Amino acid sequence: MAIVGGKWSNWSGGVVCKPRAIVRPKDELELAAAVRTGVAPVRTPGTGHSFTPLNATDGTIIDLSAFTGLTGFDHEKQVASFAAATRLWEIGSLIHPLGFALKNMGDIDRQTIAGVVGTGTHGTGPTLGSFSSAVAAFRLLLASGEVIHCSPTENQDVFAAGRCSMGALGVMVDICVHVRPIYKLAEKNFLMPFDELWDKLDHMVGANRHFEFFWFPYADVAVCKTLNESDNPAPEPRSAEYMQKRGEKRAADASLFEWINEVLPYAPFLLRPAHRLFSGGMSAGDRVRWSHEILPSARTTRFNEMEYAVPYEKGPETIREIVREIRKRRINTGFPIEYRSVAEDDVWLSPFYQRKSATIAVHQYHRVDTGKLFDMCEGIFRGVEGRPHWGKRHTRRRAELAQLYPKFEDFRQLRQKLDPDMKFLNPHLKGIFEG
Ligand SMILES: Cc1cc2nc3c(=O)[nH]c(=O)nc-3n(C[C@H](O)[C@H](O)[C@H](O)COP(=O)(O)OP(=O)(O)OC[C@H]3O[C@@H](n4cnc5c(N)ncnc54)[C@H](O)[C@@H]3O)c2cc1C
């Protein structure tokens, strides 16, 4: 996220807005005042890594960057509490010394804990749920300025809805997360021909703690990655300062990747060789590291992304259909399709609500128009009851979403009760909940 000259923009640069006010409360009292008196829509971005205009407003942006750090720890229950804007890269250094770690993470560690919870952000692993599903309790500041505690035993409905609510119910002040004892992971990267992958996919997903694959759609091999717990030695964990910088560090081959992505739209004949080159380049190196250091990677090349969660058993055919269509329509893209699996949960608007899922993500370089690729994919996802990632591009609105989420109407009613004046709803969220 960047705030320059009074304008707010997200990570990819695809969402820009000019709010009337940007407010930086220092504590909970100032936050309550900022919410009560702020001109609507009042939005509280994390680090702006969402590709959808969740944070766009011409009203008030509340910058929560003062709300960071560990606010509590329960060894017996294995629950850690964090101020809402704590960045994921900070968490490892905060709880590793206590002997604990997050159960899972996604591709990067740049986001805030409230941001990843707010959109149902996930990693991969058939027994591992999203960040939303790992929440044990939270405190929510409502439009009225009142703060409520939400847990399985207090304000149960708000707990069920609020763990994935895109800032539409209120401002999360702090969040308690289920953690587990520290662990090391061994990473393996390898290429696999697709005939072999389809035969082995279920086994690969089930037999590894984490399995995912990437498919450059004009290449004929999958770039596979597994991570499994290991007792082998790993380097000592790095400092928080190191982890902060590591996530922004450009890989040695990033410039070549970006250069090819700049050129590809004008040189479609390079698609096949480029995709073969990229597949080979992604498959190098095996290593063992502490979980918080090896689960996330640096992503420095800007792109836009669409990702859907589809019923687990429909995953393989869905990704094959996407690649068939990309090839048939000669769609130009320099990015791979990412395939992961996620456990079901009980969070009302989680894409994984009561459904074990495969997630399929498509990307376009930030300077390339996403229309052709994303529209085609969304049509395919629609046909398999796909549920969109709330933080990634989609065009779904209330009527369709109500069919996909059994608890959608309950969420809407709760939202109306907690924020009847629609203080937190910007046009994007109005389309989702009121359109
Ligand atoms: C390079 C990159 C890699 C990514 N990798 C993955 C991945 O592996 N898996 C995955 O699932 N997603 C992934 N994402 C998506 C990303 O994790 C989500 O979009 C996430 O929500 C971003 O967190 P953020 O802190 O940037 O929040 P923002 O994008 O700034 O905000 C997200 C939502 O959270 C709400 N919010 C933030 N703080 C609060 C608060 N205190 N109270 C209430 N609401 C709040 C905002 O209102 C907004 O609706 C990736 C994105 C990028 C750019």
PDBQT file of the ligand as one rigid body, heavy atoms in Angstrom, charges set to zero:
ROOT
HETATM    1  C1  LIG A 501       1.826 -10.794  -3.673  1.00  0.00    +0.000 C 
HETATM    2  C2  LIG A 501       0.570 -11.304  -3.001  1.00  0.00    +0.000 A 
HETATM    3  C3  LIG A 501       0.511 -12.610  -2.544  1.00  0.00    +0.000 A 
HETATM    4  C4  LIG A 501      -0.642 -13.094  -1.934  1.00  0.00    +0.000 A 
HETATM    5  N1  LIG A 501      -0.676 -14.401  -1.515  1.00  0.00    +0.000 NA
HETATM    6  C5  LIG A 501      -1.820 -14.906  -1.012  1.00  0.00    +0.000 A 
HETATM    7  C6  LIG A 501      -1.903 -16.279  -0.612  1.00  0.00    +0.000 A 
HETATM    8  O1  LIG A 501      -0.928 -17.029  -0.667  1.00  0.00    +0.000 OA
HETATM    9  N2  LIG A 501      -3.098 -16.736  -0.160  1.00  0.00    +0.000 N 
HETATM   10  C7  LIG A 501      -4.206 -15.950  -0.099  1.00  0.00    +0.000 A 
HETATM   11  O2  LIG A 501      -5.269 -16.444   0.275  1.00  0.00    +0.000 OA
HETATM   12  N3  LIG A 501      -4.151 -14.630  -0.425  1.00  0.00    +0.000 NA
HETATM   13  C8  LIG A 501      -2.980 -14.114  -0.864  1.00  0.00    +0.000 A 
HETATM   14  N4  LIG A 501      -2.924 -12.774  -1.200  1.00  0.00    +0.000 N 
HETATM   15  C9  LIG A 501      -4.078 -11.915  -0.904  1.00  0.00    +0.000 C 
HETATM   16  C10 LIG A 501      -3.916 -11.221   0.450  1.00  0.00    +0.000 C 
HETATM   17  O3  LIG A 501      -3.468 -12.115   1.435  1.00  0.00    +0.000 OA
HETATM   18  C11 LIG A 501      -5.257 -10.673   0.936  1.00  0.00    +0.000 C 
HETATM   19  O4  LIG A 501      -5.788  -9.814  -0.017  1.00  0.00    +0.000 OA
HETATM   20  C12 LIG A 501      -5.152  -9.981   2.303  1.00  0.00    +0.000 C 
HETATM   21  O5  LIG A 501      -6.415  -9.563   2.701  1.00  0.00    +0.000 OA
HETATM   22  C13 LIG A 501      -4.237  -8.785   2.296  1.00  0.00    +0.000 C 
HETATM   23  O6  LIG A 501      -3.996  -8.368   3.631  1.00  0.00    +0.000 OA
HETATM   24  P1  LIG A 501      -3.694  -6.828   3.914  1.00  0.00    +0.000 P 
HETATM   25  O7  LIG A 501      -3.143  -6.697   5.284  1.00  0.00    +0.000 OA
HETATM   26  O8  LIG A 501      -2.915  -6.258   2.816  1.00  0.00    +0.000 OA
HETATM   27  O9  LIG A 501      -5.183  -6.260   3.933  1.00  0.00    +0.000 OA
HETATM   28  P2  LIG A 501      -5.886  -5.249   2.918  1.00  0.00    +0.000 P 
HETATM   29  O10 LIG A 501      -5.801  -5.791   1.555  1.00  0.00    +0.000 OA
HETATM   30  O11 LIG A 501      -5.402  -3.881   3.154  1.00  0.00    +0.000 OA
HETATM   31  O12 LIG A 501      -7.386  -5.344   3.437  1.00  0.00    +0.000 OA
HETATM   32  C14 LIG A 501      -8.107  -6.547   3.294  1.00  0.00    +0.000 C 
HETATM   33  C15 LIG A 501      -9.418  -6.460   4.052  1.00  0.00    +0.000 C 
HETATM   34  O13 LIG A 501      -9.158  -6.543   5.452  1.00  0.00    +0.000 OA
HETATM   35  C16 LIG A 501      -9.891  -5.517   6.112  1.00  0.00    +0.000 C 
HETATM   36  N5  LIG A 501      -9.198  -5.123   7.331  1.00  0.00    +0.000 N 
HETATM   37  C17 LIG A 501      -7.877  -4.837   7.481  1.00  0.00    +0.000 A 
HETATM   38  N6  LIG A 501      -7.641  -4.478   8.767  1.00  0.00    +0.000 NA
HETATM   39  C18 LIG A 501      -8.826  -4.568   9.431  1.00  0.00    +0.000 A 
HETATM   40  C19 LIG A 501      -9.227  -4.367  10.775  1.00  0.00    +0.000 A 
HETATM   41  N7  LIG A 501      -8.369  -4.003  11.717  1.00  0.00    +0.000 N 
HETATM   42  N8  LIG A 501     -10.537  -4.568  11.086  1.00  0.00    +0.000 NA
HETATM   43  C20 LIG A 501     -11.430  -4.946  10.150  1.00  0.00    +0.000 A 
HETATM   44  N9  LIG A 501     -11.100  -5.150   8.864  1.00  0.00    +0.000 NA
HETATM   45  C21 LIG A 501      -9.813  -4.978   8.509  1.00  0.00    +0.000 A 
HETATM   46  C22 LIG A 501      -9.963  -4.379   5.117  1.00  0.00    +0.000 C 
HETATM   47  O14 LIG A 501     -11.050  -3.549   5.414  1.00  0.00    +0.000 OA
HETATM   48  C23 LIG A 501     -10.187  -5.152   3.823  1.00  0.00    +0.000 C 
HETATM   49  O15 LIG A 501     -11.555  -5.434   3.634  1.00  0.00    +0.000 OA
HETATM   50  C24 LIG A 501      -1.777 -12.248  -1.788  1.00  0.00    +0.000 A 
HETATM   51  C25 LIG A 501      -1.714 -10.924  -2.236  1.00  0.00    +0.000 A 
HETATM   52  C26 LIG A 501      -0.558 -10.460  -2.846  1.00  0.00    +0.000 A 
HETATM   53  C27 LIG A 501      -0.495  -9.038  -3.338  1.00  0.00    +0.000 C 
ENDROOT
TORSDOF 0
